Amino acid sequence: MTDLTDRLLDMTVGIVANYVSSNRLNADEIGGFIKSVHQSLATAGTAIVEDKAAKTLRDAEVRKLITPQGIRSLIDGRTFKSLRRHIGAHGYTPESYREAFGLPVDFPMVAAVYSAERSASAKAMGLGAGGRQGKKAKVQQKPKLKRRQARER
């Protein structure tokens, strides 16, 4: 433990000395600066626990994000017909996006109008008209006879 403490003090002294040599600092500010550098180095690499209550959005805020024409992104505030590609470009999956911004599990990724347009165009092309069809039963045919067997009959 003392080895870690010694290394921490050495790094603190090095950082403070380099900073003070090239920047002006009042004598009364140096103590606070040393303390903040030491504390920053001591807590580096530890997980930061965020308050879940502050992270979740209220229902009214979530409703404002969803309009029939588009869905507003919480990343940059722009409106999109489909959020999938946008959030994927920022390293999110739909599940991780919902979790990161405290959205409900049923938060849509596609705008209602866009979804209806896609559905209508797919139906116009004949997609999904028949639904799932089971495998057709094969009709039993008589086994084909070889030529010799056919002549002998």
Disulfide bonds with the S-S distance in Angstrom:
none
